[in-house]
Structure formats: C-alpha cells, structure tokens
Amino acid sequence: MILVTGGTGLVGAHLLLHLLENGEKVRAIYRKKSNIQKTKSLFLHYNKSALFDAIEWVQADILDIPSLEHAFVDITRVYHCAAVISFDPKDEKQLRKTNIEGTANIVNFCIAKEVQKLCYVSSIAALGDLASHESIVTEETEWNPERHHSDYAISKYGAEMEIWRGQQEGLNVIIVNPGVIIGPGFPKQGSGQLIQKIADGLPFYTSGNSGFVSVDDVVRIMYQLMQSSICNERYILIAENIGFKALFNTIADSLKVKRPSIEAKSFILEITWRLQWILSLFSKKTNNLSKDAIRSFISKTEYSNNKIKNTLNTSFLDVHQYIEEKFAVNQS
C-alpha cells in the first residue's frame, strides 16, 4: 500500500487521483476532517467521485509520532507532499518544525518500517545559488550558506538533508524540486492565490521570472520515478522559465479579465514590503508581501529541466496552454 502525506493539498490531491487511476491502493493522512472536502471537490471536478471512495483516510499528523504508527501499517511506498508554504517571517518556527522535523519523522518511520522507497516533494527554493560563472540552476548547483535565503527555502533545504540522511541509512529516496506549480482546485493555496488575485483585478506585474510547471506533470513524473529502479537522485521539475508579465497576461486572458498593466518597480516593492511588515506587527493577518516574497517576484533566476527530460525521455505540458485549458472562462 502507498502512503501519501499532504493529500489535502494541491500536489497530494492530484497525486491521489493519479495513483488511483493507475490501480494503486492508497492511504492518505489528514489532520482535520474538514480538509478532506477539498480533495473530494477536486475528484468531483474531474468526475472521479467513485475513485475518491477508494482512498483510505487516516487521521494523523507528521509531528505526532503515535498517530504515524497507525498510518504506516503495511506501507511499502511513501510520497511525502505535506509542507507549510509561507514567506511570512512570523511563520519561521512553524516552517522549520513542520518541514524539517516532520520530514525527519517520516524518514525515521520509513527506515523503521522498511519502506521500499520514499519520494519527497521539495522546491526550487531549496536549490543552490548561482556562482559568478554560472547562468542557470541545475541539480548540481551548490547551496551557498553565506547567501540570503528565505525561511521557507531554509526549511525545505533542511528537509532535504533529512531525506539524504535516510538515504545514508539505507532508505531508497527520490527528491523532486518543482517550480511554481499550476493547477486547479485550490484557490487559497500557492499559485491558486495568485490566480485569484488576477481574477480580482490585480493591476500590477513585475519584471521577474521563475520556473513553472503543471501539477499534472509533477504527479505523473513522481509516479514514473517511483515505479522505476531509479533512486537516490533529485530532479528539477519545470516546464519552462516564464516572465511574470507573460504568465499574468495568459491567466488574465483565460479568465476574461483585464491584464495587469502597471509594472511594479523594485524600489516601490521595497517600500511596499516595509510598510506591509509594519502593518503586520499590529495584525494577525498573514504578510503575503514580505521581503522574501517580493524578492521572488523580481528574481530572474532560470532553471534547467534537462536531467529529468533525459532520464525519463519525457516532455512537459505547455504552461500557457495548460492555463488556457484549466482556467478558461466561457463568454456568454
């Protein structure tokens, strides 16, 4: 049986659907019963409600060791998708505890229960830092501890260290480092929040870029890697490097809303995050415009997907076409 952590999130829910479509027996962890509805809604979106009923749900928390004892009974493979994603400095403690300590717990259980293989969903945020002679980030780019990294990036990098520790102790592992993952069904998480802001009339765009990938490609490749004899490797999963302006335009056109037309210059963004930080001191609201979030929107780092393309002889869905297909609004 396969265990999926984070089954109520974007990647985990799509992964559950993909596994079931391939005839796998799956068990998924949930913390609050209400969270399961998000996954159920996704299955309904794809007209796969019958498959949803095949999921074995277990209430557990990756930080609660007794609950994991039950979750790991008769498990042979594990997909670890659960994580906290935040660029708010207030969440530093939660990021480190969930992403690093929680991953350590999963690794320890995989070793103790003699799990055959573990796939961990990391992030391009945990990849290395370009040296002066380098122009594109690969799986071999070295992490520079002297460079600034967001709390989120540090937590994902620390989680990867736990995965490699497991590998040194005899566990077969795979790490995937997706770019910004695009997919339907989760408007309050990750890229879904960005799509929602554009739907609500976001007027601004930035000159930065990043690596983007469809959630369909992410779960498909994860499954292929886990089904193969490949182990103890990491792979960057991006379809292409895209400028935020071009991406925002595609999203806006698909949603039939006005394109963001005002470039947010870096100096304005620098002022904005400082004001947002001050306001957050007097509010319990999440600071979505933190310094690290702003830096991610103006960064022009590019990422290579050559390793995974060559390893699996695979190609990726066109991100712009994917957005048009998944988020298109029909005109009346």
C-alpha positions as CSV (number, residue, x, y, z in Angstrom):
1,M,0.0,0.0,0.0
2,I,1.1,3.6,-0.7
3,L,1.0,6.3,1.9
4,V,0.5,10.0,0.8
5,T,1.1,12.8,3.2
6,G,-0.4,16.2,2.3
7,G,-3.3,14.5,0.5
8,T,-5.5,17.5,1.1
9,G,-3.2,19.9,-0.8
10,L,-2.7,20.7,-4.5
11,V,0.0,18.1,-5.2
12,G,-1.2,15.5,-2.8
13,A,-4.8,15.5,-4.1
14,H,-3.8,15.3,-7.7
15,L,-1.3,12.6,-6.8
16,L,-4.0,10.5,-5.1
17,L,-6.1,10.8,-8.3
18,H,-3.2,9.8,-10.5
19,L,-2.3,6.8,-8.2
20,L,-5.9,5.6,-8.2
21,E,-6.3,5.9,-11.9
22,N,-3.3,3.6,-12.2
23,G,-4.9,1.0,-9.9
24,E,-2.8,1.6,-6.8
25,K,-4.1,1.1,-3.2
26,V,-3.6,4.4,-1.3
27,R,-3.8,5.7,2.2
28,A,-3.8,9.4,2.9
29,I,-3.2,11.4,6.0
30,Y,-5.5,14.2,7.2
31,R,-5.3,16.4,10.2
32,K,-8.8,17.9,10.2
33,K,-11.8,16.1,8.7
34,S,-13.0,19.3,7.0
35,N,-9.8,19.3,4.9
36,I,-10.8,16.2,3.1
37,Q,-13.6,18.1,1.4
38,K,-11.0,20.0,-0.7
39,T,-9.7,16.7,-2.1
40,K,-13.3,15.4,-2.6
41,S,-14.1,18.6,-4.5
42,L,-11.2,18.0,-6.8
43,F,-12.3,14.5,-7.6
44,L,-15.8,15.8,-8.4
45,H,-14.2,18.4,-10.6
46,Y,-12.7,15.6,-12.7
47,N,-15.9,13.5,-12.4
48,K,-13.9,10.8,-10.5
49,S,-16.0,10.6,-7.3
50,A,-16.0,6.8,-7.4
51,L,-12.2,6.8,-7.2
52,F,-12.4,9.1,-4.2
53,D,-14.3,6.5,-2.2
54,A,-11.3,4.1,-2.7
55,I,-9.0,6.3,-0.6
56,E,-8.2,5.0,2.9
57,W,-8.1,8.1,5.1
58,V,-6.2,8.1,8.4
59,Q,-6.2,10.9,10.9
60,A,-2.6,11.7,11.6
61,D,0.0,14.5,11.8
62,I,3.6,14.3,10.7
63,L,4.5,15.9,14.0
64,D,2.6,13.3,16.1
65,I,4.5,10.1,16.3
66,P,1.8,7.9,17.8
67,S,-0.6,8.8,15.0
68,L,2.0,7.9,12.4
69,E,2.3,4.4,13.9
70,H,-1.1,3.6,12.6
71,A,-0.6,5.4,9.3
72,F,2.5,3.3,8.4
73,V,0.9,-0.2,8.9
74,D,1.6,-2.3,5.8
75,I,3.0,0.6,3.8
76,T,5.5,-0.2,1.1
77,R,6.0,3.2,-0.6
78,V,5.6,6.8,0.6
79,Y,5.0,10.1,-1.1
80,H,5.8,12.9,1.3
81,C,3.9,16.0,0.0
82,A,2.9,17.6,3.3
83,A,4.6,21.0,4.0
84,V,4.0,24.5,5.2
85,I,4.4,27.1,2.4
86,S,4.9,30.7,3.6
87,F,7.1,33.7,3.1
88,D,5.8,35.5,6.2
89,P,8.6,35.9,8.8
90,K,6.0,35.2,11.5
91,D,5.9,31.6,10.3
92,E,9.6,30.8,10.7
93,K,9.1,28.5,13.7
94,Q,6.2,26.6,12.1
95,L,8.1,26.3,8.8
96,R,11.1,24.7,10.5
97,K,9.1,22.5,12.8
98,T,6.8,21.1,10.1
99,N,9.1,21.0,7.1
100,I,12.2,19.7,8.9
101,E,11.1,17.9,12.0
102,G,8.0,16.5,10.2
103,T,10.2,15.2,7.4
104,A,12.6,13.7,9.9
105,N,9.7,11.8,11.4
106,I,8.6,10.4,8.0
107,V,12.2,9.3,7.2
108,N,12.5,7.6,10.6
109,F,9.3,5.7,10.1
110,C,10.3,4.7,6.6
111,I,13.5,3.2,7.9
112,A,11.9,1.5,10.9
113,K,9.0,0.0,8.8
114,E,11.4,-1.0,5.9
115,V,9.6,1.1,3.3
116,Q,10.8,0.3,-0.2
117,K,11.0,3.8,-1.5
118,L,10.3,7.4,-0.4
119,C,9.5,10.3,-2.8
120,Y,9.9,13.8,-1.3
121,V,8.4,16.9,-2.8
122,S,10.8,19.7,-2.2
123,S,11.0,23.0,-4.2
124,I,13.2,25.0,-6.5
125,A,13.6,27.3,-3.4
126,A,15.9,24.6,-1.9
127,L,18.3,24.5,-4.9
128,G,21.7,26.0,-4.9
129,D,22.9,29.6,-5.6
130,L,24.5,30.6,-8.9
131,A,28.2,31.4,-8.8
132,S,29.5,34.3,-10.9
133,H,30.4,32.0,-13.8
134,E,27.0,30.2,-13.9
135,S,23.8,31.3,-15.6
136,I,21.3,28.5,-15.0
137,V,20.4,26.5,-11.9
138,T,20.8,22.7,-12.1
139,E,20.6,19.8,-9.6
140,E,24.4,20.2,-9.1
141,T,24.3,23.9,-8.3
142,E,25.8,24.3,-4.8
143,W,23.9,25.8,-1.8
144,N,25.8,28.8,-0.5
145,P,25.1,29.3,3.2
146,E,26.6,32.8,3.0
147,R,23.8,34.0,0.7
148,H,20.4,35.2,1.9
149,H,17.6,32.5,1.8
150,S,14.0,32.8,2.8
151,D,12.8,30.9,5.9
152,Y,10.8,28.7,3.5
153,A,13.9,27.9,1.4
154,I,15.9,27.1,4.5
155,S,13.2,24.8,5.8
156,K,13.0,22.9,2.5
157,Y,16.8,22.6,2.3
158,G,16.8,21.3,5.9
159,A,14.1,18.8,5.0
160,E,16.2,17.6,2.1
161,M,19.1,17.0,4.5
162,E,16.8,14.7,6.4
163,I,16.0,12.8,3.2
164,W,19.7,12.3,2.4
165,R,20.3,11.2,6.0
166,G,17.7,8.5,5.3
167,Q,19.4,7.5,2.1
168,Q,22.7,7.1,4.1
169,E,20.9,4.8,6.5
170,G,19.8,2.6,3.6
171,L,16.5,4.1,2.5
172,N,15.8,4.4,-1.2
173,V,14.8,8.0,-1.9
174,I,13.8,10.4,-4.7
175,I,13.6,14.2,-4.4
176,V,11.7,16.3,-6.8
177,N,12.2,20.1,-6.9
178,P,9.1,21.6,-8.7
179,G,8.9,25.2,-9.8
180,V,5.8,27.2,-9.2
181,I,3.0,24.6,-9.6
182,I,-0.1,25.5,-11.6
183,G,-3.3,23.5,-11.1
184,P,-7.0,23.8,-10.4
185,G,-9.0,23.2,-7.3
186,F,-7.0,25.1,-4.6
187,P,-7.6,28.9,-4.9
188,K,-6.3,29.6,-1.4
189,Q,-3.0,27.8,-1.7
190,G,0.2,28.5,-3.7
191,S,-0.3,29.7,-7.2
192,G,-4.1,29.5,-6.7
193,Q,-3.8,32.7,-4.6
194,L,-2.0,34.4,-7.5
195,I,-4.7,33.3,-10.0
196,Q,-7.4,34.6,-7.6
197,K,-5.7,38.0,-7.3
198,I,-5.6,38.4,-11.0
199,A,-9.3,37.3,-11.2
200,D,-10.0,40.1,-8.7
201,G,-8.3,42.7,-10.8
202,L,-4.6,42.8,-9.8
203,P,-3.3,45.8,-11.7
204,F,0.5,45.1,-11.2
205,Y,3.1,42.9,-12.7
206,T,6.8,42.5,-12.1
207,S,9.8,42.1,-14.4
208,G,11.0,38.9,-12.8
209,N,10.6,35.3,-13.9
210,S,10.6,31.8,-12.4
211,G,10.2,28.2,-13.4
212,F,6.6,26.9,-13.8
213,V,5.1,23.5,-14.2
214,S,1.6,21.9,-14.3
215,V,0.6,19.8,-11.3
216,D,-0.3,17.1,-13.9
217,D,3.3,16.8,-14.9
218,V,4.6,16.9,-11.3
219,V,2.4,13.9,-10.2
220,R,3.0,12.0,-13.4
221,I,6.8,12.2,-13.1
222,M,6.7,11.4,-9.4
223,Y,4.8,8.2,-10.2
224,Q,7.2,7.3,-13.0
225,L,10.2,7.8,-10.8
226,M,8.8,5.7,-8.0
227,Q,7.8,2.9,-10.4
228,S,11.3,2.8,-11.9
229,S,14.5,1.4,-10.4
230,I,15.9,5.0,-10.1
231,C,16.7,6.0,-6.6
232,N,18.9,8.4,-4.6
233,E,18.5,11.2,-7.1
234,R,17.0,14.6,-7.3
235,Y,15.2,16.2,-10.2
236,I,14.2,19.8,-11.1
237,L,10.6,19.7,-12.4
238,I,9.8,22.8,-14.5
239,A,8.2,23.0,-17.9
240,E,9.7,26.4,-18.8
241,N,11.1,29.6,-17.4
242,I,8.4,32.3,-17.8
243,G,8.3,36.0,-17.1
244,F,5.6,37.0,-14.6
245,K,4.2,39.6,-17.0
246,A,3.7,36.9,-19.7
247,L,2.2,34.5,-17.2
248,F,-0.1,37.1,-15.7
249,N,-1.3,38.0,-19.2
250,T,-2.1,34.4,-20.0
251,I,-4.1,34.0,-16.7
252,A,-6.0,37.2,-17.3
253,D,-6.9,36.3,-20.8
254,S,-8.1,32.9,-19.8
255,L,-10.2,34.4,-17.0
256,K,-11.5,37.1,-19.4
257,V,-10.3,39.9,-17.1
258,K,-8.1,42.9,-17.6
259,R,-4.4,42.3,-17.9
260,P,-2.2,43.7,-15.2
261,S,-0.8,46.8,-16.8
262,I,1.4,48.6,-14.3
263,E,4.9,47.5,-13.7
264,A,5.8,47.3,-10.0
265,K,9.3,48.8,-10.0
266,S,11.7,47.3,-7.5
267,F,12.0,50.5,-5.4
268,I,8.2,50.6,-5.0
269,L,8.2,47.0,-4.0
270,E,11.0,47.6,-1.4
271,I,8.8,50.3,0.1
272,T,5.7,48.1,0.0
273,W,7.2,45.2,1.9
274,R,8.4,47.5,4.6
275,L,5.0,49.1,5.0
276,Q,3.4,45.6,5.0
277,W,5.8,44.4,7.7
278,I,4.9,47.4,9.9
279,L,1.2,46.7,9.4
280,S,1.7,43.0,10.2
281,L,3.1,43.9,13.6
282,F,-0.3,45.1,14.6
283,S,-2.3,42.4,12.8
284,K,-2.7,38.6,12.9
285,K,-3.1,38.6,9.1
286,T,-0.5,36.7,7.0
287,N,2.0,39.0,5.5
288,N,1.9,38.0,1.8
289,L,4.1,40.8,0.7
290,S,7.2,40.1,2.8
291,K,10.7,40.9,1.7
292,D,11.3,37.4,0.6
293,A,8.0,37.2,-1.3
294,I,8.9,40.5,-3.1
295,R,12.4,39.2,-4.0
296,S,10.9,36.0,-5.5
297,F,8.8,38.2,-7.9
298,I,11.7,40.3,-9.1
299,S,14.3,37.5,-9.3
300,K,15.4,36.5,-12.8
301,T,16.8,33.1,-12.0
302,E,16.5,30.4,-14.6
303,Y,16.3,26.6,-14.0
304,S,17.3,23.6,-16.1
305,N,15.0,20.6,-16.7
306,N,17.5,18.7,-18.8
307,K,18.2,16.0,-16.2
308,I,14.6,14.7,-15.9
309,K,13.9,15.1,-19.6
310,N,17.0,12.9,-20.4
311,T,16.4,10.4,-17.6
312,L,12.8,9.7,-18.5
313,N,12.8,10.8,-22.1
314,T,9.9,12.9,-21.2
315,S,8.4,16.3,-22.2
316,F,6.3,18.8,-20.3
317,L,2.9,20.3,-21.0
318,D,3.0,23.9,-22.3
319,V,2.1,26.0,-19.2
320,H,0.3,28.7,-21.2
321,Q,-1.9,26.1,-23.0
322,Y,-2.5,24.4,-19.7
323,I,-3.7,27.6,-18.1
324,E,-6.0,28.3,-21.0
325,E,-7.5,24.8,-20.8
326,K,-7.9,24.6,-17.0
327,F,-8.9,28.2,-16.2
328,A,-10.7,29.4,-19.3
329,V,-13.9,31.3,-18.7
330,N,-16.5,30.8,-21.4
331,Q,-18.0,34.0,-22.7
332,S,-21.8,34.2,-22.6
